[in-house]
Amino acid sequence: MSSGHAASPHDPEASLRAELSAKIAGAQSDIASKLTELRNSLASAQGGLAITQAESQLRGLSTLQQRIGIADANGLSAIRSEVAATVAATQALVQQAQQGTSAAQSAQVALAQASEAARNSVNDFMHGYYDRHEFDRYLQFSTQKDEEEYRRREAERKQAIDAAMAQHTPQGDLKANQLSIDQLKDAGAHGANRSPEYKPMLDGLEKTREQLASQLSSKGSKEQAAETGPTKAAPVTPLPADVLARLKGANVALADQTQEGHGVADKGAGASTVRTL
């Protein structure tokens, strides 16, 4: 992006033109760098909204930069206050994007941690139940057929747990966790609940299952909101009160903040459109 426009040798407004152009270029750079970070970090509904906001802001800055290059003295004087308001809006948007990125990254970390905890609980169960046979001596069966049916379920669940764990996904870890609980409760119904190891193992599995299910539910709700939301352009986040005050002080008209976001209208001569920053 260019930080300025060449001015003719006799351009009496060259200094002002360069000053305003540089401010806009700086705001463009801030938005562009934040867009890269957003695209790399966010995949949620909130992240998509932040990207939409940033792209819209960037287009508005580009238009304003073009106007600076061709405006006469009177036009530049009118644009000066608009540039100040636009830069303020850009700073607010960048700050909001940073907060959104941080929140999304925190959610990703929380999901990864919950998935790892569930996986560790399942590994502990598999080692204790299937490898060390910690509960076998407590098991009791009324008939040989009862035991045969139990051993069939036991083998089927082990195969299903191995398959779920092989997915290496939070969803697979959750499924493996639930299957482990099912098998342990099945064993408990046949006497394994007499073991001192039974309750701590079951409690650990259920705790990690609940934590992972909660994280996946939160992630799924956000993704569903992104898929089922309105097809029209997403509303942008309203500007903070201090930024709104600066915009109004700069004699820039504001669009309805309760509907389509923070539109900024040029009140200069001939202006008839509203640009969303």
Legacy VTK file of the C-alpha trace (Angstrom):
# vtk DataFile Version 3.0
C-alpha trace
ASCII
DATASET POLYDATA
POINTS 277 float
0.000 0.000 0.000
1.209 3.420 -0.844
1.835 5.783 2.050
1.300 8.861 -0.046
0.438 10.335 -3.405
2.720 12.346 -5.608
1.769 16.007 -5.573
2.448 18.567 -8.269
5.239 21.108 -7.601
2.629 23.812 -7.153
0.276 21.837 -4.925
-0.325 24.164 -1.964
-1.927 21.331 0.008
0.886 18.817 -0.503
1.799 18.692 3.185
-1.781 18.154 4.337
-2.405 15.643 1.584
0.682 13.650 2.618
-0.282 13.815 6.288
-3.789 12.514 5.719
-2.583 9.890 3.274
-0.034 8.608 5.759
-2.672 8.286 8.486
-4.936 6.274 6.213
-2.020 4.087 5.094
-1.209 3.355 8.725
-4.796 2.360 9.411
-4.789 0.154 6.305
-1.652 -1.576 7.543
-3.192 -2.191 10.962
-6.297 -3.741 9.436
-4.343 -5.852 6.919
-2.102 -7.338 9.600
-5.075 -8.093 11.827
-6.914 -9.751 8.936
-4.023 -12.176 8.474
-4.099 -13.034 12.160
-7.868 -13.494 12.134
-7.821 -15.795 9.109
-5.072 -17.919 10.668
-6.624 -18.118 14.139
-10.400 -18.099 13.881
-12.934 -20.486 12.465
-15.913 -19.646 14.637
-18.961 -17.494 13.932
-17.411 -14.689 15.948
-14.222 -15.005 13.931
-16.101 -14.819 10.624
-17.875 -11.674 11.778
-14.592 -10.053 12.775
-13.122 -10.859 9.355
-16.166 -9.373 7.624
-15.813 -6.207 9.690
-12.113 -5.882 8.932
-12.569 -6.401 5.195
-15.340 -3.815 5.078
-13.201 -1.358 7.018
-10.292 -1.925 4.648
-12.437 -1.159 1.612
-13.646 2.049 3.227
-10.052 3.113 3.957
-9.041 2.459 0.365
-11.889 4.638 -0.910
-10.946 7.420 1.469
-7.308 7.192 0.361
-8.369 7.690 -3.261
-10.420 10.746 -2.350
-7.429 12.303 -0.612
-5.413 12.018 -3.807
-7.886 13.990 -5.919
-9.487 16.396 -3.435
-8.992 20.146 -3.731
-8.142 22.416 -0.793
-11.737 22.648 0.420
-12.201 18.904 0.035
-9.041 18.137 1.988
-10.146 20.400 4.806
-13.456 18.538 5.014
-11.756 15.163 4.794
-9.386 15.937 7.675
-12.050 15.355 10.340
-13.303 12.267 8.538
-9.800 10.808 8.524
-9.523 11.323 12.274
-12.867 9.599 12.819
-11.956 6.759 10.461
-8.630 6.133 12.183
-10.431 6.063 15.547
-12.887 3.500 14.193
-10.003 1.432 12.850
-8.283 1.421 16.218
-11.494 0.270 17.888
-11.948 -2.519 15.346
-8.364 -3.726 15.761
-8.844 -3.841 19.529
-12.080 -5.804 19.154
-10.377 -8.223 16.748
-7.546 -8.798 19.210
-10.043 -9.604 21.952
-11.925 -11.965 19.651
-8.720 -13.744 18.623
-7.714 -14.187 22.246
-11.124 -15.599 23.154
-11.105 -18.048 20.230
-7.598 -19.216 21.027
-8.599 -19.749 24.669
-11.566 -21.851 23.534
-9.315 -23.963 21.296
-6.889 -24.538 24.158
-9.733 -25.497 26.511
-11.066 -28.026 23.992
-7.609 -29.535 23.459
-7.058 -29.826 27.201
-10.458 -31.463 27.764
-9.807 -33.899 24.919
-6.400 -34.838 26.313
-7.845 -35.367 29.797
-10.554 -37.659 28.417
-7.994 -39.579 26.414
-5.794 -40.061 29.477
-8.767 -41.356 31.483
-9.557 -43.874 28.772
-5.921 -44.991 28.617
-5.947 -45.513 32.390
-9.140 -47.540 32.092
-7.812 -49.680 29.252
-4.598 -50.393 31.127
-6.385 -51.274 34.359
-9.350 -53.146 32.929
-8.066 -54.914 29.824
-4.319 -55.176 30.449
-4.120 -55.775 34.195
-7.601 -57.307 34.613
-8.016 -55.450 37.916
-11.727 -56.288 38.229
-11.802 -59.904 37.079
-11.578 -61.372 40.571
-14.677 -59.436 41.620
-16.874 -60.520 38.709
-19.757 -62.916 39.355
-22.169 -64.482 36.855
-25.363 -66.418 37.452
-24.868 -68.724 34.460
-22.260 -69.595 31.893
-24.397 -67.906 29.222
-24.466 -64.737 31.315
-20.673 -64.722 31.383
-20.410 -65.451 27.666
-22.690 -62.508 26.868
-20.642 -60.287 29.166
-17.368 -61.305 27.530
-18.868 -60.638 24.102
-19.856 -57.085 25.121
-16.466 -56.625 26.712
-14.644 -57.546 23.493
-16.929 -55.470 21.298
-16.437 -52.399 23.452
-12.668 -52.815 23.447
-12.698 -52.908 19.654
-14.960 -49.842 19.512
-12.789 -47.940 22.011
-9.653 -48.680 20.003
-11.374 -47.455 16.824
-12.601 -44.256 18.483
-9.189 -43.484 19.955
-7.599 -44.041 16.532
-9.553 -41.059 15.174
-7.386 -38.690 17.244
-10.235 -36.179 17.458
-12.161 -34.723 20.406
-15.274 -36.486 19.115
-13.435 -39.808 19.009
-12.062 -39.264 22.510
-15.567 -38.512 23.792
-16.950 -41.681 22.221
-14.107 -43.770 23.684
-14.743 -42.199 27.075
-18.447 -43.062 26.984
-17.737 -46.635 25.883
-15.293 -47.034 28.760
-17.958 -45.847 31.199
-20.463 -48.277 29.697
-18.080 -51.180 30.101
-17.087 -50.257 33.624
-20.749 -49.957 34.679
-21.432 -53.307 33.033
-18.639 -54.770 35.143
-20.025 -53.014 38.215
-23.381 -54.682 37.709
-21.538 -58.027 37.929
-19.625 -57.303 41.112
-16.719 -55.083 40.034
-18.136 -52.225 42.107
-16.771 -54.034 45.186
-13.247 -53.150 44.093
-11.668 -50.095 45.775
-10.460 -49.073 42.318
-13.948 -49.030 40.825
-15.430 -45.751 42.050
-12.302 -43.579 41.532
-11.956 -44.895 37.993
-15.640 -44.348 37.200
-15.615 -40.867 38.728
-12.555 -39.923 36.666
-14.107 -41.145 33.433
-17.395 -39.354 34.069
-15.682 -36.100 35.016
-13.548 -35.980 31.862
-16.540 -36.983 29.729
-18.607 -34.097 31.084
-15.785 -31.607 30.556
-15.164 -32.688 26.972
-18.872 -32.855 26.142
-19.272 -29.296 27.458
-16.427 -27.984 25.303
-17.733 -29.737 22.200
-21.254 -28.468 22.859
-19.982 -24.893 23.088
-18.010 -25.275 19.870
-20.974 -26.875 18.085
-23.349 -24.098 19.145
-21.065 -21.442 17.683
-20.655 -23.343 14.403
-24.416 -23.897 14.120
-25.014 -20.196 14.679
-22.650 -19.439 11.808
-24.446 -21.905 9.499
-28.035 -20.934 10.330
-27.600 -17.189 10.736
-29.071 -14.611 8.318
-27.753 -14.710 4.785
-27.426 -10.960 4.558
-24.215 -9.260 5.545
-23.479 -9.843 9.213
-24.069 -6.796 11.420
-20.883 -5.257 12.667
-20.201 -4.656 16.332
-21.266 -1.180 17.482
-18.429 1.194 18.171
-17.521 2.035 21.766
-19.085 5.172 23.225
-15.826 7.147 23.178
-15.304 6.412 19.486
-18.888 7.370 18.681
-18.307 10.672 20.435
-15.209 11.322 18.297
-17.123 10.506 15.126
-19.917 12.910 16.024
-17.385 15.549 17.027
-15.800 15.190 13.606
-19.162 16.098 12.028
-19.536 12.627 10.543
-23.105 11.298 10.376
-23.735 7.913 11.926
-25.956 5.198 10.532
-28.395 3.363 12.787
-26.256 1.609 15.401
-29.021 -0.826 16.301
-29.441 -2.309 12.827
-26.651 -2.579 10.322
-23.679 -1.620 12.462
-21.672 1.579 12.589
-22.086 3.197 9.196
-20.269 6.458 8.669
-21.683 8.942 6.221
-19.640 11.730 4.657
-21.445 15.030 5.262
-19.314 16.820 2.701
-20.706 18.298 -0.463
-22.298 15.824 -2.805
-22.057 12.893 -0.442
-25.071 10.609 -0.609
-23.811 7.172 0.347
-23.040 5.539 3.639
-19.765 3.647 4.008
-19.491 0.925 6.622
-16.216 1.216 8.477
LINES 1 278
277 0 1 2 3 4 5 6 7 8 9 10 11 12 13 14 15 16 17 18 19 20 21 22 23 24 25 26 27 28 29 30 31 32 33 34 35 36 37 38 39 40 41 42 43 44 45 46 47 48 49 50 51 52 53 54 55 56 57 58 59 60 61 62 63 64 65 66 67 68 69 70 71 72 73 74 75 76 77 78 79 80 81 82 83 84 85 86 87 88 89 90 91 92 93 94 95 96 97 98 99 100 101 102 103 104 105 106 107 108 109 110 111 112 113 114 115 116 117 118 119 120 121 122 123 124 125 126 127 128 129 130 131 132 133 134 135 136 137 138 139 140 141 142 143 144 145 146 147 148 149 150 151 152 153 154 155 156 157 158 159 160 161 162 163 164 165 166 167 168 169 170 171 172 173 174 175 176 177 178 179 180 181 182 183 184 185 186 187 188 189 190 191 192 193 194 195 196 197 198 199 200 201 202 203 204 205 206 207 208 209 210 211 212 213 214 215 216 217 218 219 220 221 222 223 224 225 226 227 228 229 230 231 232 233 234 235 236 237 238 239 240 241 242 243 244 245 246 247 248 249 250 251 252 253 254 255 256 257 258 259 260 261 262 263 264 265 266 267 268 269 270 271 272 273 274 275 276
